[in-house]
Amino acid sequence: MSTNNNYIVKDAAGQQMFFAAEENDSCNRMCCGSSRSFTISLTDNSRREVFTLERSLNCSSCCCPCCLQELEVHAPRGKPIGYVTQNWHPCLPKFTILNERRKPVLKIDGQCCMGSCGSQVYFKIKTLDTSSLVGAIFKQPTDIVQERFTNADNYGLQFPVDLDVKIKATVLGACFLIDFMYFEGKPTAPAARRW
């Protein structure tokens, strides 16, 4: 039986910054799988909610460009501060990071092959015209036992230090959306993911 996902978000020094917990019901998890809608609450070390991520139920087929994925970032809950929208492409994962006014700010481009056990998968964060690389989201390789028998994944995230904090939160939200869209379908052993 599938359980709600839990995540630990750490800084570059390995210190916990946030705990993230999916809020969902078993029917949604069982019937919709990795395409399911969700709310993820990110709390600080004092368990105060810092921001939330909201995803609606949408089609996840590359053949159906009419219902692409979207994630909203709220801080506080109910007040949008950014959006992640999927851009249609037949082969490549592509997303746009938008600010609270739905104005595009950054692009995210993934690779065609999501790799196999032991390989790193990159999603490049670029300027709007895609001419300059400004950061990356990457799924870090894990050992064969973790990869095969658990649902635990490790991700890294790089972006400019001076990036607006709302956009940083939205880029972090993109990590969660990418995890659900491309890596959620592994074994269902409950485990925490690390970012």
Disulfide bonds with the S-S distance in Angstrom:
none
